[in-house]
């Protein structure tokens, strides 16, 4: 898949190695599959229109409801998901980097908790 937006080579490498698998995001942020898929899409696309959100998640639920649900689920990590009504949703590059590093830390911490 082609990535849109400015994703640094280091982040791109990390995306391909672990965070791009649905289960890695689901585990790191304790997300159900649909929310994990939405976060993955937001991390790999410069912007998603409301229509794209619905189509890519194969749902009839309005995009703003899905995005709000993701924000609420991730509240303790305070994700900054920006939006403009009728235009779309996006995560700025600096926030992408923060979330990727946080996911990496959470996954690593989870490895250390294993017996």
C-alpha positions as a Markdown table, in Angstrom:
| # | Residue | x | y | z |
|---|---|---|---|---|
| 1 | Unk | 0.0 | 0.0 | 0.0 |
| 2 | Unk | 1.1 | 3.5 | -0.8 |
| 3 | Unk | 1.5 | 5.8 | 2.2 |
| 4 | Unk | 0.3 | 9.4 | 1.9 |
| 5 | Unk | 1.8 | 12.1 | 4.1 |
| 6 | Unk | 5.2 | 12.8 | 5.5 |
| 7 | Unk | 6.3 | 9.7 | 7.3 |
| 8 | Unk | 9.9 | 9.6 | 8.3 |
| 9 | Unk | 12.1 | 6.6 | 7.2 |
| 10 | Unk | 12.5 | 5.5 | 10.8 |
| 11 | Unk | 8.8 | 5.5 | 11.4 |
| 12 | Unk | 8.2 | 3.8 | 8.0 |
| 13 | Unk | 10.6 | 1.0 | 9.0 |
| 14 | Unk | 8.8 | 0.6 | 12.4 |
| 15 | Unk | 5.4 | 0.6 | 10.7 |
| 16 | Unk | 6.4 | -2.3 | 8.4 |
| 17 | Unk | 8.0 | -4.3 | 11.2 |
| 18 | Unk | 5.3 | -4.3 | 13.8 |
| 19 | Unk | 2.8 | -1.5 | 14.2 |
| 20 | Unk | 1.2 | -2.1 | 10.8 |
| 21 | Unk | -0.1 | -5.4 | 11.9 |
| 22 | Unk | -3.6 | -4.9 | 13.3 |
| 23 | Unk | -2.8 | -7.0 | 16.4 |
| 24 | Unk | 0.2 | -4.8 | 17.3 |
| 25 | Unk | -2.0 | -1.7 | 17.5 |
| 26 | Unk | -4.8 | -3.6 | 19.2 |
| 27 | Unk | -2.4 | -4.9 | 21.8 |
| 28 | Unk | -0.5 | -1.7 | 22.4 |
| 29 | Unk | -3.6 | 0.5 | 22.9 |
| 30 | Unk | -6.0 | -2.2 | 23.9 |
| 31 | Unk | -8.2 | -1.5 | 20.9 |
| 32 | Unk | -11.0 | -3.6 | 19.4 |
| 33 | Unk | -10.2 | -4.5 | 15.7 |
| 34 | Unk | -12.3 | -1.7 | 14.1 |
| 35 | Unk | -10.7 | 1.0 | 16.2 |
| 36 | Unk | -7.3 | -0.5 | 15.6 |
| 37 | Unk | -7.9 | -0.4 | 11.9 |
| 38 | Unk | -9.0 | 3.2 | 12.1 |
| 39 | Unk | -5.9 | 4.2 | 14.0 |
| 40 | Unk | -3.7 | 2.4 | 11.5 |
| 41 | Unk | -5.5 | 4.3 | 8.7 |
| 42 | Unk | -5.0 | 7.6 | 10.4 |
| 43 | Unk | -1.3 | 6.9 | 11.0 |
| 44 | Unk | -0.7 | 5.9 | 7.3 |
| 45 | Unk | -2.8 | 8.5 | 5.4 |
| 46 | Unk | -2.4 | 12.2 | 5.3 |
| 47 | Unk | -6.1 | 12.7 | 5.6 |
| 48 | Unk | -9.2 | 10.5 | 5.5 |
| 49 | Unk | -12.6 | 11.9 | 4.3 |
| 50 | Unk | -15.7 | 10.9 | 6.2 |
| 51 | Unk | -16.6 | 8.7 | 3.2 |
| 52 | Unk | -13.2 | 7.0 | 3.2 |
| 53 | Unk | -13.5 | 6.2 | 6.9 |
| 54 | Unk | -16.9 | 4.5 | 6.3 |
| 55 | Unk | -15.8 | 2.7 | 3.2 |
| 56 | Unk | -12.4 | 1.5 | 4.6 |
| 57 | Unk | -14.1 | 0.2 | 7.8 |
| 58 | Unk | -17.0 | -1.2 | 5.8 |
| 59 | Unk | -19.6 | 0.4 | 8.1 |
| 60 | Unk | -22.7 | 2.5 | 8.0 |
| 61 | Unk | -21.9 | 4.2 | 11.2 |
| 62 | Unk | -21.1 | 8.0 | 10.6 |
| 63 | Unk | -17.4 | 8.7 | 10.6 |
| 64 | Unk | -17.6 | 11.3 | 13.3 |
| 65 | Unk | -19.1 | 8.7 | 15.7 |
| 66 | Unk | -16.3 | 6.2 | 14.9 |
| 67 | Unk | -13.6 | 8.8 | 15.4 |
| 68 | Unk | -15.1 | 10.0 | 18.6 |
| 69 | Unk | -15.3 | 6.4 | 19.9 |
| 70 | Unk | -11.6 | 5.9 | 19.1 |
| 71 | Unk | -10.7 | 9.1 | 20.9 |
| 72 | Unk | -12.7 | 8.1 | 23.9 |
| 73 | Unk | -11.2 | 4.6 | 24.0 |
| 74 | Unk | -7.7 | 6.1 | 23.8 |
| 75 | Unk | -8.4 | 8.9 | 26.3 |
| 76 | Unk | -5.6 | 8.0 | 28.7 |
| 77 | Unk | -3.0 | 8.5 | 25.9 |
| 78 | Unk | -4.6 | 11.8 | 24.7 |
| 79 | Unk | -4.4 | 11.3 | 20.9 |
| 80 | Unk | -4.7 | 14.4 | 18.9 |
| 81 | Unk | -6.9 | 13.5 | 16.0 |
| 82 | Unk | -7.8 | 16.6 | 14.0 |
| 83 | Unk | -10.9 | 17.2 | 11.9 |
| 84 | Unk | -12.6 | 19.7 | 9.7 |
| 85 | Unk | -16.3 | 19.2 | 9.2 |
| 86 | Unk | -17.2 | 17.6 | 5.9 |
| 87 | Unk | -13.5 | 17.5 | 4.9 |
| 88 | Unk | -11.8 | 14.8 | 6.9 |
| 89 | Unk | -9.7 | 13.5 | 9.8 |
| 90 | Unk | -6.0 | 13.5 | 10.2 |
| 91 | Unk | -3.1 | 13.1 | 12.6 |
| 92 | Unk | -0.3 | 15.6 | 12.3 |
| 93 | Unk | 3.2 | 14.3 | 11.7 |
| 94 | Unk | 4.5 | 15.1 | 15.2 |
| 95 | Unk | 1.5 | 13.4 | 16.8 |
| 96 | Unk | 2.0 | 10.4 | 14.5 |
| 97 | Unk | 5.6 | 10.1 | 15.8 |
| 98 | Unk | 4.5 | 10.4 | 19.4 |
| 99 | Unk | 1.8 | 7.7 | 19.0 |
| 100 | Unk | 4.2 | 5.3 | 17.2 |
| 101 | Unk | 6.8 | 5.7 | 19.9 |
| 102 | Unk | 4.2 | 5.3 | 22.6 |
| 103 | Unk | 2.9 | 2.1 | 20.9 |
| 104 | Unk | 6.4 | 0.8 | 20.7 |
| 105 | Unk | 7.0 | 1.5 | 24.4 |
| 106 | Unk | 3.7 | -0.1 | 25.3 |
| 107 | Unk | 4.5 | -3.2 | 23.3 |
| 108 | Unk | 8.0 | -3.4 | 24.8 |
| 109 | Unk | 6.6 | -3.0 | 28.3 |
| 110 | Unk | 4.1 | -5.8 | 27.6 |
| 111 | Unk | 7.0 | -8.0 | 26.6 |
| 112 | Unk | 8.7 | -7.3 | 29.9 |
| 113 | Unk | 5.5 | -8.3 | 31.8 |
| 114 | Unk | 5.6 | -11.8 | 30.3 |
| 115 | Unk | 6.8 | -14.6 | 32.7 |
